[in-house]
Amino acid sequence: MLSSIVPFFLFLLALVRAVDPLVDLTYAKYQGQTLQNGVNQWLSIRFAAPPTGTLRSSAPQAPPAENSTQDATKEGALCVSANNQGGLQFNSPRQRMAEDCLFFAIYASLNATTDPKLPIMFFIQGGSFSSNSNGNFNGTGLVQASGMNMIVVRTNYQVRILGFIGGSLVDADGEGAVPNNGLNDSVYCSSTWVKQHATKFGGNPDHIVTRGDSSGGNAPDILLTANNGAGFPDLFVGAAAEIDRDGSFAKNINSTGCLNATDPIDCMRMMPIAEFQNKTAKDGWGPIIDGKILTAPYYQMIEQGKFQKIPVIYGTASNEATPDFISNQSATTDPDLEKHIRDTVGHSITPLKSKQCYSLPPTPIPKQHFLLQPHRLSSPRNSALCKGSGPQWQRDAATMTELKLTCVAAFFSDIYASGNVPANYHYRYNILDPTLADQGIFTSHTRELYAIWGPNNTDGGDPKCFKTPADSVGCKESISIVQSYWISFIRSLDPNTFRAAGAPLWEPWSIAVPKRIVFDNKDATMEVMGQGVGEVLLAGLGQRASCNGPVLPLSKAVNAGLREGQMLLPFANGTKADPTISVGVPVNGAVSSESETIKSGNWTVNNGNRNGTVTSGDGRGNSTGTAPKATFTGVAGRNGVENWGLSISVLVFAAFYFLL
């Protein structure tokens, strides 16, 4: 009897084996490293062929076979940022850049086995589609904080013209050039690779939770609406749509000297990377409507319900736009604010709508203004340390925080709620580092990354408050609280299951009661958007009302890439009613005209018709109802989808069950 049991037991052990740091991927073997903290790491696993030479601008290809074992103990190169030839990103010796850059980093427990399989966090970094700005973030802290119960994957992707070239010549290219390769890299190729090879690292291929920050947060949103809302499977089946990227492409053919070449794309394809980067335009490139991954501005897809209904977390920081790459720190006058709004939204915006937007924040607004916490205004600050010199800087930042980020994230949460997604969570990150407060930056864009990844895991830049308890003007306690919610979501698709002891229940968002968790220096609390403790009313409106009024229609105009004289279509292009009207918080609907006025600083609507064909006022959706549908594929790479790369979900988590 015993003799028959022993072989069976050994058979089971053979099936359930520990993951070796030397992993065989069939096309190559990669030697990882076991750290003293009990984490295995592989820092440079190639998931696609080098996108160089004849493969520049082509869809990702399978990685080449390697006869020798590959060293994965050192970081692979990040993708070259806009108009850089290579070298070091941010002058960091850990952030080497090159065109050959399609690498993963993977972090897993030393004790991970092929069964049971662990959930996977799939991280897509930000950088406004112009850089891999979260290069070399270290996942060992997250693996440890999870109790060795998850795996972290970090991926690179191509940016700017190398990642998002487009135009009719690209569509017609016979040698493989395609648009949206940055999305092909990060959304399709890399995630397909994870699905295929997850078990070799102890991961569960059916439990992949993708997370992105800033423009990296676009990838989950786009993934949800791919294939006309069907989602991820078979992303690249079908013909490409006509894209209005020809103007940008023509300028680059001229600037590279390829105008008179027999094959202009091949001329650009074979150009040395240093010359190519020097001669091509830095701006004008981002995700575009290609008829495959993106079939329409994705706010339209979301409105129509064409997205996968899965657990999600959306959220923003309290003062998203204070950094100089989002706000105008030298803004001095109202015309400065109006110009920034017009430059952001495009020429479809009218002077009145621009004024309605920038008139929301009070004037003058103190340099040290903290949008939602007025008690911090009275705190003594050293004005010499203030980053911005313009007396209207904070007013500009408050406007851009809502226009580009906060209102957009709330829109997504509303639509998920209307789709009856119960696991729909929202947050406001409000942890304040005194150093940034002195600078007038406060709690800005992507600051939550430092708490989520944990101290010493983000390649420098940790907030100084991490070292000091909250009672001593620090924020040390916040790290474990924030991390626990995110780890819990990755593991169980619910931020509450494994949350830190004593942390409050994170309640889901609904349209009627838009609850969000607020992370402060010492603890976390729940609030209703627009009814936060001490919230400052802007032009008499809480944040919820200002988003639902003048702000979000402009955000949608950005995503649609509207041009002068063009208007937004009705909610969901007229295919369904606005789900928020019934509870008195309309996402769309109230008619606007140039006769609207601002009285006593409040948003006043002269025409209250909610027929869903035209908008503004207390609505979120549409400007007037005569927009020709064909125009929506306009300039998405310049004023459209690319700009929502910053606007959408500063951090978004979504749980995807890839069905490939």
N, C-alpha and C positions, 0 to 999 in steps of 0.2 A: 504493500500500500504506500509506504513512505517513498519507495523507489519510484513510484509513478507520480507522486506529488512534486518531488524535487525538480524533475525536468520541466514540468508545467510552470513551476515557480520561476525557474530560470528563463523560460520562454516569456513570461510576463515582464521580467526585468529587462529583457532584451527589447521589448516593445516600449517600455517606459524608461528611457535612458536620459541621463543628464546631458545637457547641452555642452558640447566641447567648444572652447574658444577657437579651435581650428574647424571651420565650417565649410562643407562641400556644397557648392551651389550648382554643380554639374558643369557650368561653363568655366568655373574657376574655384579654387580653394582660397579662403581668406583666413589669415592668422590674426585673431583678436588678442585681447589682453585681459587677464584677470587682475582686478585691483584688490588692494588690501581690505576695502570696505565690503567685499563680497559681490561686487558687480563685474560682469563681463562687458567689455565694450569693443565695438568694431567701428573705427572712425572714418574709414574711406572705402566703403564697398561700392563698386561701380554698378549702377542699375541700368545704364544704357551706354551705347557706343559713344565715343567722344564726338561731340557735334562740331567737328572741325573739317576743313577742306571741303570735299564734295558733299559732306553731310551738314554743312552750315545751312540753316533755314529749312532743313528737312525734318520730317517727323522723327521722333526718337526711334532708334534702331536697337536691336538686341545687343547686349554687351559682347565683345569679342571673347572667344575662348582663350584661356591662358594655360600654358603647360606647367608653369612654375607657381608655387604658392605665393599669393599676394600679401604684402604687409598691410594690415589694417590697424596698426597701432599708432599711426600718425594721421592727422586730419588731411583730407583731400582738399583740393582748391575749391574756393567759392567761385560762382560765376562772375565774370567781369562786370563791374557796374558801368553805368552810363558813361560812355566816352573815355573810359579808362582802358589802358592796354594790358593791364595785369598788375603785378606788384602787390602791395599790401593795402587792404581796405582799412580805412580809418587809422592808417599807420600802425596797425596792430600786427606784431610778428606772428600771431596765431591766425590771422585772416588773410592768407595768401589767395590771390585771384588768378584765374586763367580761363581761357575759352573751354578747355577740357575740364568740366566741372560737375558732371552729373553723378554725384556721389551721395550716399547715405552715411549717417552715423546711427548706430543701434546700441542700446543699453539694455541689458537684461541681468537678472539675478544669476549668480554663480550656481545656485541650486535649481534653476529653471530646468524643467524636463519637457520631453516631447508630449507628455500627458500627465496631469491636466494642463491645459494650455492657458496662457495668461492673456488678459486684455492688452491692447496696444494703443498707445497714444501716438498719432501720426501728426507731426508738427510741420506746418508750412510757414516759413518765416516771411516777415514783411519787408518793406523797403520801397513802397510806392512804385513797384514794378521797375525800379531803376537800380536796385541792388539787392543782395542777400544780406539784409542788415542785421539779422540775428545770427550771424555766422558763428558756428562752433559753440553754441549753447550746450552745456554739459548736462546730460540726463541722469547722471548717477544719483544726484540728490533726490529727484523725483522717485526713482526706483527704491531708494532707501526709505524715503518717507512713506511709501506705500506698503512697507513691510515686506518688500521684495515680491509684491503681488501684481506687478505690471511691467510692461516693456515700453521703451521710448524710442521712437524713430524720428530722425530729423533729416529733411531732404533739401537739396538745392534745386534751383530751376533758373533757366535763362531769362534775362531781363532786357528791357528796352528793345532796340531794333533786332537784336539777336534772338529775342524771345517772342516778339510780337510784330514782326514784319507783316505787311498785308497790302492788298491792292489787286487789281485785275491781272497784272502781269504775274503776280504770285499765284493767283488762282489758275492761270493758264500754263504755268511752268511744267514742262515735261520731265524734269529731273528731280522732282520730289519736294520742291519748296511748298510749304503750307503756312498759314497764319497760326497765331496763338500757340507757338511752341512752348512758351513759358507755362501755359496751362497743360499742354500735352505732357510736359515733363512732370509737373507737380501733381496734376489731377489724374491723368490716365496711366502713364508709363510707370511712375514710381509706386502708385497705389496698387496697380496690377502686380508689380513685383512683390510688394508686401503680402498681398493675397497669396501669391504662389509659394513664397519661401518662408512664411511666418513660422511654421512649425519647426523649422531648423534652428530657430532661436528660442523656442519654447512659447511662441505666441499663438494666439487663437485667430485664424484667418477669418472667422465669422464674427469677431468682436474688435473692430477697428474704429476708434474714436478720433476723428480728425480735428485738429485745432489750428487756427491761424490767427495771426495778429496783423493789424493794419491791412496792407494790401494782401497779405497772406490769408486774411479772413475772407477775401473774395472767393478763394478756391472752394471752400465748403458750400457757399451760396450758389456758385455757378454749378457745382457738382449736383446740387439738389434740383436744379432746373434743366439739366442737360436732357437731350433727346426730347425736346418739347414737353418737359416735365416728367418724363418716364424715369429719369435718374441716370445712374452710372452705366448700366450695361450697354455695350455696343456703341460707345460714344461717337465713333468716327464713321458711321455708316451714312451715306447720303451725299448729295452734291453740295458744293459750297455756294453760299449766297453771294450776291454782288455786294462788295464793300466799298464805301467811299473813303478809301485810304490812298487813292491814287495821287492826290496832291502831295502828301507827305513823301510818298515813295518817289515821285518825280523829282522832288528837291534833292533827295539822296542819290538818285542816279546822276544828277548833275554834279553834286558835290564830290562824288567819288570818281568822277571822270569816266563813268561807264555809259554815258548817254548814247554814244555812237558805236558801242560794242555790238557785235552780232547777237550776243545773248547777254543783255545787261545784268540779269540775275546771276548768271554764271560768272560774269566779270566781278561782281561784288562777292560772290561765294568764294572765289579763289584768292581774293586780296589778303595779304598778311594782316593778322588781327590788329596790329598796332596802327597800320595805315587805315584799315576799315574803321576803327574806333575814332580815329582823329578826324575822318572826313564825313562821318555820318552825324545826323542831328541827335542831340541829347534828348530833346522833348518830342512829344507827338506819338509815342508808342505805348500801347497797353492793350489789354484784351479787347477784341472786336467781335462783332456779330459775324460768325463764319458759317452759319447754317448747320453746324455740327454740335460743338459744345454750346455755343450761344446762338440761339435762334431769334432772339429779340432782347431789348433791354430787360435785364432780369427782374427789375421791379414790376414790369408788366407780367412776366411769367408768374411771379409770386402772387400778384393780385388775382390772377385767373385761377389760382390754386394748382398750378402746374409745377409741383415740387414734391419731393418725398417727405412724407409726414413721419418724422423721426424725432427723438429727444434732442433738444438744443439748449444752449446757453448763449445769450447775447448780452452785451453790456459795454459800458464806456467808463472813462475816468471823468471826474467832476470838471476838470479844466483842460480838456483835450487840446485846445488850439493855442495855448500860450507859447509853445516853441516857435522859433522864427521861420520854420519851414511850413507852418500852417497859418500863422497870423502875421500881420504887418506890425512889427514891433516899433516902427517909426511913424505909425499913423498919427496924424496931427489934426486933421479936419474931417468934416462930414464927407466932402468929396473923396478923401482917401478911402473911407469906408465904402462908399458907393462904388468906387473903381474896383476895389477888391471883390465885392459881391458880383459885379458885372464880369470881371475876369474869371471868377469861379463858375458862375452859372452860364455865361455866354450871352450873346446878344438877343436872346429871346426875352430876357427880362426887361420890363418897362421901368422907367425912373421911379414911378410910384411904388411898385412892388419892391424895388431896391430900398427905397426910403422906409417902407413899412418894416422891412427886415432889420435894417441897422438902427431903427428908432426904438426897437425893443429894449436894448440895454440902456440904462440911464446915462445922462450926460450932465456934467462930466463924471466919468467913472474913475475911481482912484487907481493909481498904478498897482496898489496892493490888493485890489478887489478880489475876493474869493466868491465865485458866483453863487454858491448855495449856502455859505456859512458866514453870515454877516459879523459874527463875533470875532472872526479872524481879521476883520478890517481894522479893528481897534488895537491889534497887537503891534507893539513897536517894531519897526523895520528900518534897516539901514538902506536909505535910498541910493547910496553909492553902489550897492551891490545889484541893483535892479537891472535886468537884462535889456529892457526896452526903454528907449528915450522918448517915444511918442506919447503925448498926453491922452491919445485915443486908442492906445495899444490894447488895453484890457477890454475896451468896448468892442474892438475888432475881434479879439479872441473869443469873447462871449458869443458874438454873432456866429463865428465860424465853428465854435464848439457844437452849436445846435444844427447849423446848416449842413455841415459836413459829416457829423458823427452821431450826436445823441438822438436827434429826431429820427435818423435813418434806422438806428438800432431799435428804437421803440416801434417803428413801422414794421420791422420784421417780426418782432414779438407779437404785435397785434395780429398780423396775418397768420402766424402759426396758431394763435389762439382761435382765430376764426376757422382754422382747419381742424379744430378739435384735437390738437396735439396736447395731451395732458402734461407731459414732461417738457414744459416750456418755461425756462427760467431766465431771469434778467438781474443784472447787478449794476451798481454804481461804485466805482473804486474811489475812495475818498481819503486814502492814507497820505498824510502830509509829512514830507521831510523838511525840517526847518531850513536847510540850505536852499532848497528850491523855493520855499516861501519867501526868503529874503530876496531872491532873484525875481520874484513876481511870476514864477513858473507854476507854483503850487502843485496840483496833482494832474499831471499832463499825460499826453498821448503814450500809450502802452506801458505806463508805469507799473501796471499789475504784473507784467512779466517777471519782475524781480522777485516778487513774493511767490508766484506760482512755481518758478524754477528753483527758488531758494538761494541763500547766500552763496556767493563765490561760484556760481554756475552760469553767469551771463557775460563772461569775458570782460569783467570790470564794470564799474558804474553802479554798484550796489548802493542804495540809499544809506546815508550815514545813520539814519534813525534805526536801522536794523540792529545796531549794536547796543541800543539803550532801551530800557523799559519805557512804556508809555507815560508812566508817572513822572519820568525824568525827561519829558519832551522827546521821547523816542517812539519806536513802533515795533519793538522786538516781538511782542505777542502776536502781531498780525500775521506773521509768516506761517505759523502752524495752522492758524484758522483758515487762511485763504487756501493754502495747499491742500488741506483736508477736504474741502468741498470739491476742488477740481479732481483730485485723485479719486474721490468717491464717485464722481460722475463717470470717469474713465472706467472704473471697475464695475459699476452697477447700473449706469445710465440714470442715476439719481444722486444729486449732490448731498443728500442727507444720510444715506446709508452708513457711510464711514466718516462722517464729519467729526471734528474734534469734540471732545467732551465739553459740555457746557455751551457749545455754539448753538445759536437758534436754528429752528426749522426754517429752511429756505423754501418759502411758499411760491407756487407757480404764478405766473403772470396771467391776467385775463384782461379783456377789453374793458369790462365794467370796473374792475379794480386792478389797475396795473401795478402790481406789487413788485418791488425789486429789493434785493439785499444791498445794504450799504456797508462797505468795509472801511472801518476807521482804525486809528492807530492802536487801539486797545481791544476792540471787540467788533462785532457785527450786529446790525439791527435790520429789521424790515421797515420799509416805508412805501407809501403809495406815490408814484410819480406825480408831481405837481402839488403834493401835500407834505413834503418833507419838513422836518423840524427846522424852523428858522429859515425856510426857503425865501429867497428874495423874489418878489413879484417883478417881472419886467414888463413895463407898460401896462401894469395892472393884471398881467397874466401869469399864472404859474407855468412851469415848464411844459406840462402836458398840453395846456391850452395854446401856448405859443407854437409848439410843434404842430398841433392840429390846425392852427390858423395860418399865418403867413409863411411858415418856414418850409414845411415838407414839400409843397408844390415846387419850390425852387430846387430842392434836393433831387426831386424826380426829373426836373428839366436838365440837371447836370447829367444824370444817368442816361437820359434819352438823347443827349447831344443835340438839343434843339438849336436852331439858328434863328436869326432875326425874323419876326413875324410868324414863327411856328408856335403851335400850342400843344399842350398835352392832350392826349386822348381821355375819354371818360374812364372812370374806374374800371379796371379789368377789361379795357377796350369795349365796354358796353355789354360784356357777356354775362355779368352777374352784378348784383347789387352790393353796395358798400356794406359790409357786415357790421360796421361800427355805428351806423346811423341809429339803429333801434335802441341803443343804450345811451344816446345823446352825446357820444364822443366821435363825431364823424371823421373818418379818414379822408373823405372827399366830400364834395358836393356843393357847398355854398357858393353861389354865383358871385363873381367879382367883376368889377369894371373900373375904368379910370375915374369914375365919380366917387369911388370909395375915399374915405377920409380917415385921418387919425385925430381923435378928439381927446384932449386931456391925457395924451399918452396911451390911450386905449385903442384896441383894434375894433373899429366900427364898420359894420357891413350894412350897406344900404339895400342890398337885394338878398333876401334870405332863401331864395329858391334852392331846393336840394334835388334837382332833377338828374344830377350825376353827369351832366354833359359839359359843364363848365365849372370853374372853381375859383377859389381862394377863400377869403373870409375865414370861417372856422373850419374850412375843409382842408384836406391834405392832398388832393389829387390832381386836378386838371385845371388848365387855365381857361381856355374856351374850346368849344367842341368842333372845330373845323380842321383839325390837323390831318393832313394826308398821311396814311399809314406808312407809305414808302419812305418818308423822311426820317423815321426813327432809327434807321440803320446808318444815319449820317456820320457824324464825326465822333463816334463812340470812343475812339482811341485818344482823342484830345480832350474833349469836354464831356465825354460820356462815361463809359464803363471804367476807363482808366481813373477818372477822378473819384468815382465811388470806391476805387481801390483804397483810398484813404478814408472815404466816408463810411464804408460798411464795417460794422461790427469790429471794433478795435480788437476784441478777442471774441471769437465765436467757436464754440464747441459743437460738433454734431456727430452723432453716432451712426456710422454707415455699416450696413451689412452688405458687403460687395458680392454681387451675384454674377460672377464671371464664368 
